[in-house]
Amino acid sequence: MKKIQIILLVVAAIAVGVIIAMTGDYTTYANFPQAAEKPGNNVNVVGYLVKDKEIVYNPEVDANFFSFTMTDKEGNEQKVIYHGAKPQDFERSEQLVVKGTIKDDVFAASEISMKCPSK
């Protein structure tokens, strides 16, 4: 084989390895019961804030603790804990997407995305 063919073969193998590595951390969408079946796996749950349940955020005590209750699109209710600051206008959000895992009967969110009402 010529040197150029060997180099192209090595570059192709590296490209395939990078693509496989990037798809290995693939987060799926699920509801809360499906997330409970996959402990330790990150999942995205789409749902809505339960506005009549307590929202806990006290930055004077712990600025990195925020908890609330949400329902997924199937109506399953779950307490969510997020170790970060409460997003601005959180109560006004139309829809929520939380990424995380189920731990000790609560959903431990690593990210929170909000869909706010259009103006």
Secondary structure, DSSP 4 states (H G I P E B T S, - for coil): --HHHHHHHHHHHHHHHHHHHHHTTPPEE--HHHHHTSTTS-EEEEEEE-TTS--EE-TTT-TT-EEEEEEETT--EEEEEESSPPPTTGGG-SEEEEEEEEETTEEEEEEEEEEPPP-
